[in-house]
Amino acid sequence: MTFQEKSITASLVTMLVVWGYYFFKLYEYRRADVLNFESVQGLLIVVVVMTIIVSIIAHALIAGRKALEEGPEEDERDQLITQRATYLASYVLGAGVISTLLIAVVTASLVATINVLVLFFVLSELTRYVLQLLYYRRGI
């Protein structure tokens, strides 16, 4: 596995675990009928900080091992894979922005609007990571 693949895998796992926790907690808040702006705001701050910390630790470990291996830097193939995956993930994000606007008009709920937007941000990043891994496996 190349450095880029390890980095993408670490980011994918981080997003799945940390943001999975976020949406699970939202579900719990909703069931307990305590879903409000203050609870979502606090949870969102915690999850963003957790994402940053876990990503820094994971990438530091991966980079430390790479320094021992001294592999090649990013090349044109890596840039092409990133470009293609980002291009397709942008469609997910675009659909999310349109959905968020519709939710904002229909429900007029700030909490729902924020969470639909966050959901599509996360889905677009997950799409990008999965596509990048698929492209690396295919050998594009």
C-alpha positions in Angstrom: 0.0 0.0 0.0 1.4 3.4 -0.9 1.6 6.4 1.4 -1.3 8.0 -0.4 -3.5 4.9 0.0 -2.6 4.6 3.7 -3.4 8.3 4.2 -6.7 8.0 2.4 -7.6 4.9 4.4 -6.8 6.6 7.7 -9.0 9.6 6.6 -11.8 7.3 5.6 -11.8 5.4 8.9 -11.5 8.6 10.9 -14.6 10.0 9.0 -16.6 6.8 9.5 -15.9 6.5 13.2 -16.0 10.1 14.3 -18.9 11.3 12.2 -20.7 8.0 12.7 -20.5 8.8 16.4 -21.9 12.3 15.6 -24.9 11.0 13.7 -25.5 8.3 16.3 -25.6 10.9 19.1 -28.0 13.0 17.0 -30.3 10.0 16.7 -30.1 9.5 20.5 -30.8 13.2 21.1 -33.8 13.0 18.8 -35.2 9.9 20.6 -34.7 11.6 23.9 -36.4 14.8 22.5 -33.4 17.0 23.5 -32.3 17.8 20.0 -31.8 21.6 19.9 -29.3 24.1 18.6 -27.2 24.2 21.8 -26.8 20.4 22.0 -26.0 20.1 18.3 -23.5 23.0 18.5 -21.6 21.5 21.4 -21.5 18.1 19.7 -20.4 19.5 16.4 -17.5 21.3 18.1 -16.4 18.1 19.9 -16.6 16.0 16.7 -14.6 18.6 14.6 -11.9 18.7 17.3 -11.9 14.9 17.5 -11.5 14.6 13.7 -8.6 17.0 13.7 -6.8 15.2 16.6 -7.3 11.7 15.2 -6.3 12.8 11.7 -3.1 14.4 13.0 -2.1 11.3 15.0 -2.9 8.9 12.2 -1.1 10.9 9.6 1.9 11.4 11.9 2.2 7.7 12.4 1.9 7.1 8.6 4.4 9.8 7.8 6.8 8.4 10.4 6.7 5.0 8.7 7.1 6.6 5.3 10.3 8.4 6.4 11.7 5.0 7.1 10.7 3.6 3.7 11.6 6.7 1.7 9.1 6.1 -1.0 8.4 8.4 -4.0 6.5 11.7 -3.6 3.1 12.4 -5.2 3.2 12.0 -9.0 0.8 12.8 -11.9 -1.1 9.6 -11.3 -1.9 10.6 -7.8 -3.0 14.0 -8.9 -5.3 12.5 -11.6 -6.9 10.1 -9.1 -7.5 13.0 -6.6 -8.9 15.1 -9.4 -11.3 12.5 -10.7 -12.5 11.5 -7.2 -13.0 15.2 -6.2 -14.9 15.9 -9.4 -17.4 13.1 -8.7 -17.7 13.9 -5.0 -18.6 17.5 -5.9 -21.8 16.2 -7.4 -22.7 14.6 -4.1 -22.0 18.0 -2.4 -24.0 19.9 -5.0 -27.0 17.6 -4.4 -26.6 18.2 -0.7 -26.6 21.9 -1.0 -29.7 21.8 -3.1 -31.3 19.4 -0.6 -30.3 21.7 2.3 -31.9 24.7 0.6 -35.1 22.7 0.2 -35.1 21.5 3.8 -34.5 25.1 4.9 -37.5 26.3 3.0 -39.8 23.4 3.9 -39.0 23.0 7.6 -37.5 26.3 8.6 -35.6 24.4 11.3 -32.0 25.5 11.9 -31.1 22.2 13.4 -32.4 20.2 10.5 -30.8 22.5 8.0 -27.4 22.3 9.7 -27.5 18.6 10.0 -28.5 17.9 6.4 -25.7 20.2 5.2 -23.2 18.4 7.6 -24.5 15.0 6.3 -23.8 15.9 2.7 -20.4 17.3 3.6 -19.5 14.0 5.2 -21.0 12.0 2.4 -19.1 13.9 -0.3 -15.8 13.3 1.6 -16.6 9.6 2.1 -17.4 9.4 -1.7 -14.0 11.1 -2.5 -12.1 8.7 -0.3 -13.8 5.6 -1.5 -13.3 6.6 -5.2 -9.7 7.4 -4.6 -9.1 3.9 -3.1 -11.0 2.3 -6.0 -8.9 4.2 -8.5 -5.7 3.2 -6.8 -6.8 -0.5 -6.8 -7.8 -0.3 -10.4 -4.5 1.1 -11.3 -5.7 4.4 -13.0 
